[in-house]
Amino acid sequence: MLVLNTLLYLFFGVVFIQLLFYGILFSKFAYSKVKNKPENNLPISVIICAKNEAKNLQKFLPLLINQKHQTYEVVLINDASSDHTLEIMTKFQKQHSHIKIVDVKNNEAFWGNKKYALTLGIKASSYEHVLLTDANCKPISENWITEMANCFTDKKTIVLGYGAYKKLNSFLNKLIRFETLMTAIQYFSYAKIGLPYMGIGRNLAYKKEEFYEANGFVNHMQVRSGDDDLFINEVANSKNVALCINTSSFTESSPKTSFRFWFNKQRRQASTTKYYKLKHKLVLGLFFSSQLLFWSLAIILLSFSFQWEIVLIVFSLRIAIQLFSMIPSAKKLNELDTILLLPILELFLMLIQLIIFSFNTVSKPNYWK
């Protein structure tokens, strides 16, 4: 009985922490207004690093070339591809004068390191403001570049965007999009309160001044992943980050249809978090720990039918507050259908994250090759 009483009080404390996250922190983003920014007509360099992406480039480059932005270039980085990537790039360049190609050969010191290729591409770009995306991404609208560019100001030198995944009719697809939604809610919400900690390479913009002042990726060049989140974790602060959440500023990627490939990608992404600043690791760890304890303690207490009426009321309160913040966020990011499976997706995702943590502890994931 003493043990169960202790677990009950621990459950109350965990729910209180979860309410702080969902009811206060994440609500900052959920209930923020989406404002249209005045056009600033900044020249933009769109940068795409591609390795064996011939098919995706053939498919998505037309959508980048036909953007309505006034002045921009597309910098295509061929990162030592072994397929027809370079040929596809060259074909498009012959037809469009605002395409620039950077052909990167493997370097013994930076073998297979995407950050090396990106560095060469950024240095070769013509304009001060760069907008990064991936070869397998497409802009949702022809105003993508303009929407992202409009968020830059004299003080806002970093723009965080949203990179969605195409909706498919499968549980894995919903899980992938739910994980993407949860990640976005967190990095947008923390940025809202002046604690930015990451961005995503599928839709990220910054001023080259930030890149050069940080000496590029030099402080984490040895870490194969993290050209997006580790860089932003290093250079972002409470004053230099803007959020771009207009629907027309989104990009969309084709998600993995194999659980194995998605799992390995999650491993690579998770491997960078240990290099985050301590304050970011603490708040992210607190959220995940409280989430894990919430479900674990609820299941234990309800299994023993201990004070089940109180447990059920507190459990329901947490779910209600979670929905209070997640529904507006999911609506804002066009991911509302994932909320229908919220408890199931949350439990699956937690279990997978635990497994990933265990795997990454004993072995290193595979990286960009």
Secondary structure by P-SEA (a helix, b strand, c coil): caaaaaaaaaaaaaaaaaaaacccaaaaaaacccccccccccbbbbbbbbcccaaaaaccaaaaaaccccbbbbbbbbcccccaaaaaaaaaaaacccbbbbbbcccccccccaaaaaaaaaaaccccbbbbbcccccccccaaaaaaaaaccccccbbbbbbbccccccaaaaaaaaaaaaaaaaaaaaaaacccccccccbbbbbaaaaaaaccccccccccccccaaaaacccccccbbbbcccccbbbbbccccaaaaaaaaaaaacccccccaaaaaaaaaaaaaaaaaaaaaaaaaaaccaaaaaaaaaaaaaaaaaacaaaaaaaacaaaaaaaaaaaaaaaaaaaaaaaaaaacbbbbccc
